[in-house]
């Protein structure tokens, strides 16, 4: 029987208990951990097809590496665009059927897989033949070596250091149209009761204690996990001390699917609620999924900047959370927020990306 409550689904009684399981990477919440990892990863994706080993490595590095006897499969469209990611035990026949069903439901016609280096040649052939039976073409397999922390393509046989392909948060691009991704399936986790409550709690827990300059990427990823699936507009504040360390995260307002009302008095009261707050950032989400700020968003930001500075508090940024990216006022229209050269330099530095030479797959699709 399918349970509609997120906490019941993972045999937990509260958001705190579920969060502890997630942070401890408990096997019982593996699907939720993968969901969170994928949600973060979408932010760095250009929704392009996988055309080289490096493309696949960059994509899969956003997720936890497979353990012994574990496999990660990435189902793709006819253009090799990632549609669905699954993790499963290769010896569990029921898991194989589940993964096949999910991949087909997502529209997958081909797949890549990532295995632990302990995965035998015989197992690779058996797994490849299994999916080919159902018309799913296995384009390439990859091996993860946990001792050297490298990933190697079966085709290319060149080990790549996983660290080299750690994604950069600001490498984002909104693609036109809609592409189904790994968890846009019926009965996905975001359909469970309690999902919005848990993800916003997750974001709060992850952000408190971060440094707004040094951990800006983590802050944005956490906001994306916390609010990208919210059907209402939510508005919140991230309060920092004089060093830029986050001391609190509070959601102040809930609105409709296309608007939220920001009460200046409530915002001011929040600024005055702690003596150690000297810098803040604000955030809200766009349920439409498109993070570009509206004219009203810009006007509100101007007002919040004026209020903050009158109270000797800097408004570092206003984040607008979408489904593929998080918009930063400080990065794109800095005149709307307080001038902080260190913060500006920090986010500019994080937006720079170095890409190596890419080697293409030879594919027959």
Secondary structure, 3 states (H helix, E strand, C coil): CCCCEHHHHCCCCCHHHHHHHHHCCCHHHHHHHHHHHHHHHHCCCCCCCCCEHHHHHHHHCCCCCCCCCEEEEEEECCCCCEEEEEEEECCCHHHHHHHHHHHHHCCCCEEEEEEECCCCHHHHHHHHHHHHHCCCEEEEEEEEECCCCEEEECCCCCEEEHHHHCCCCCCCCCCCCCCCCCCCCCCCHHHCECHHHHHHHHHHHHHCCCECCCCHHHHHHHHHHHHCCCCCCEEEEEEECCCCEEEEEEEEEECECCECCCCHHHHHHHHCCCCCCCEEEEEEECCCCCCCCCHHHHHHHHHHHHHHHHCCCEEEEEEEECCCCEEEHHHHCHHHCCCCHHHHHHHHHHCCCCCCCCCECCCCC
